Amino acid sequence: MKIFLIGMPGSGKSTIGKSLAIKLNLPFVDLDHEIEKQERRLIKDIFSTSGETYFRQVESNALKEIALSSSDCVIATGGGAPCFHDGISVINNHGISIFLDVTIDELISRVEKNKDRPLLQSTDKAELRNRLEAIHKSRLACYQLATYTVSTDDNVDSILSKINLLPKK
């Protein structure tokens, strides 16, 4: 069984993914970390030196590699992974997808502290809100193709309880 966590940057994919993997006794895979290992550079450096188009192709290849592997695991995808190169089909064809849905206000409070997100570089809160709203609007239809949707404005234990209540496939 593969469980893919999808959602906006700051939705909790890595945090929830680690806890869920421990709870299910499965390995945890962070797609962004796998890309950084393969490329031997940080995501923000890939964006700045090679561009988003190059990054999205590398991300797509890494996603397919993980999806096609025989290992059961919990995977935290990058925020855009399901939305480019038909990533959501790859995800849904090889496992269960869970859209971690979070309000824009909560996203702002989470991401404004992290300067390593290449698409969210902003010092102005209004600009950050506009950027998050635009990304959310452009990706929501893709995210809604997930097997399940879970609100992640709560704490980790509450979110894990919601995931635990999802029907088994």
Secondary structure, 3 states (H helix, E strand, C coil): CEEEEECCCCCCHHHHHHHHHHHHCCCEEEHHHHHHHHHCCCHHHHHHHHHHHHHHHHHHHHHHHHHHCCCCEEEECCCCHHHCCCHHHHHHHHCEEEEEECCHHHHHHHHCCCCCCHHHCCCCHHHHHHHHHHHHHHHHHHHCCCCEEEECCCCHHHHHHHHHCCCCC
